[in-house]
């Protein structure tokens, strides 16, 4: 089985292609260390909802990616993971801005993990805060993930 621990760092260094969702939305993994990851993107009109502001799903995507990469940086050989639930608070509307989502692994259990991510804009104002529960997968559960 493949080791995923080095995957985030290899993506960040450009050794591996970013995942398709990163290309689609235009976000980049800019920093990685064990239990912490930073995702950055420039939000613009192509990310807008019908009211013209940034679609909340985009904020969910970048927080999920940041928290997921934070967990991935701690995986052992033969482990993968999945997000079980994600909760987000939208705190400030965004039209166009450079955004930064910093994902932290708050608690790394054997199976269940807790992540947190804050999204800030280019003025360093808090745009959204998310938490998620993730599950580490092993053996048959990890196959094909």
Secondary structure as GFF3:
##gff-version 3
##sequence-region A 1 145
A	DSSP	alpha_helix	7	12	.	.	.	ID=ss1
A	DSSP	alpha_helix	20	25	.	.	.	ID=ss2
A	DSSP	beta_strand	27	33	.	.	.	ID=ss3
A	DSSP	beta_strand	36	43	.	.	.	ID=ss4
A	DSSP	three_ten_helix	45	47	.	.	.	ID=ss5
A	DSSP	alpha_helix	56	72	.	.	.	ID=ss6
A	DSSP	beta_strand	80	90	.	.	.	ID=ss7
A	DSSP	beta_strand	97	108	.	.	.	ID=ss8
A	DSSP	beta_strand	112	120	.	.	.	ID=ss9
A	DSSP	beta_strand	126	137	.	.	.	ID=ss10
A	DSSP	three_ten_helix	139	142	.	.	.	ID=ss11
###
